[in-house]
Amino acid sequence: MDLNLTSKTAVVTGAGRGIGLATVRALTAEGVRVVGAARTLTPELKDTGAHTVSADLSTAEGVAALMSEALDTLGGIDLLVNNVGAGDDMDPCGFLDTDDAHWSRVFDLNLLSAVRATRAALPSLIERRGSIVNVSSISARQPTSGPVAYSAAKAALTALGKTLAEEFGPLGVRVNTVSPGAVRTPVWVDPDGYGGKVAARAGMDHATFLEQMPPAFGIVSGRITEPEEVAALIAFLLSDVAGNITGADHIIDGGTVKTA
Ligand SMILES: NC(=O)c1ccc[n+]([C@@H]2O[C@H](COP(=O)([O-])OP(=O)(O)OC[C@H]3O[C@@H](n4cnc5c(N)ncnc54)[C@H](OP(=O)(O)O)[C@@H]3O)[C@@H](O)[C@H]2O)c1
């Protein structure tokens, strides 16, 4: 299938590794000119040939700096992937251990980064009849599978996608949400990441934890999702091949979510 994305321009947040990096690779392979942002500009991101911006996207200033540089570099934005999320505060702590500062940081990164980037990109997206994909999580639908603040922030992000699609659809902008289940990224596979912390809480060594994830999470395909599979879905939704798909939440979880 030809996605026909050549000559388009894109901004991808959280692009240094994981789903964001895979998305930058998928889009550059399609001939898209990409600006990718994270705090750490990894060698893998630089290797994609994308223009890179180092910014803390949990702050208004960081998002403003990224979007201003992206508009200058690309001359306009056709495609926006609000992928940044999870981050430093991804911790398996309960409600009483989540103070106001923690809630604010989680919402800044997982929700307000997308709000701010979208606000800055919209004039260009409207002019170019562009497309947005927000990367949420199945935690939006089954909140107990993630930390309390993270699940709430992702639920808000999923709702935001719907309202943006409604308001800007008549102006030619499509907005979709991609909600992954567990994906093979450092969030799970880094022993110091969220997966490592959850394993420690369960009194399990990390390797055993990773092995038992599919049955324990009810993943009927028997494996977690690869970042490239999420990136392919994002690229499809951004493209005109998906021209009449908007305001929808696309789950990619190997069958984890059991509701219809
Ligand atoms: N992995 C999963 O199982 C899974 C499941 C459902 C949803 N998701 C969602 O998918 C998205 C990507 O997740 P992932 O697993 O690919 O994450 P990841 O592997 O941890 O990568 C996150 C990327 O975002 C960047 N980042 C984190 N905090 C940042 C900040 N404050 N400012 C700028 N960049 C920042 C990281 O680089 P720096 O730290 O160097 O900045 C990195 O490049 C997230 O929204 C996550 O919630 C993931």
The ligand as a Gaussian input file, in Angstrom:
#p B3LYP/6-31G(d) Opt

LIG

0 1
 N        5.605000       1.100000      26.020000
 C        4.359000       0.786000      26.288000
 O        4.063000      -0.362000      26.685000
 C        3.257000       1.792000      26.073000
 C        1.929000       1.342000      26.229000
 C        0.893000       2.249000      26.064000
 C        1.169000       3.564000      25.743000
 N        2.462000       3.973000      25.612000
 C        2.679000       5.380000      25.318000
 O        3.489000       5.490000      24.166000
 C        4.274000       6.678000      24.241000
 C        5.734000       6.331000      24.011000
 O        6.104000       5.375000      24.988000
 P        7.467000       4.557000      24.862000
 O        7.210000       3.263000      25.528000
 O        7.991000       4.611000      23.486000
 O        8.375000       5.437000      25.848000
 P        9.976000       5.466000      26.019000
 O       10.584000       4.283000      25.377000
 O       10.216000       5.728000      27.453000
 O       10.380000       6.749000      25.175000
 C        9.886000       8.001000      25.572000
 C       10.522000       9.082000      24.734000
 O       10.025000      10.335000      25.224000
 C       11.123000      11.143000      25.658000
 N       10.739000      11.923000      26.829000
 C       10.380000      11.486000      28.071000
 N       10.159000      12.516000      28.888000
 C       10.373000      13.640000      28.151000
 C       10.317000      15.027000      28.423000
 N       10.025000      15.495000      29.647000
 N       10.581000      15.891000      27.430000
 C       10.915000      15.454000      26.194000
 N       10.985000      14.155000      25.866000
 C       10.722000      13.266000      26.838000
 C       12.230000      10.158000      25.982000
 O       13.508000      10.756000      25.891000
 P       14.187000      11.566000      27.129000
 O       13.826000      10.813000      28.381000
 O       15.633000      11.570000      26.818000
 O       13.593000      12.915000      27.075000
 C       12.035000       9.139000      24.871000
 O       12.602000       9.607000      23.680000
 C        3.977000       7.287000      25.596000
 O        3.006000       8.281000      25.473000
 C        3.432000       6.130000      26.399000
 O        2.580000       6.545000      27.435000
 C        3.502000       3.112000      25.785000

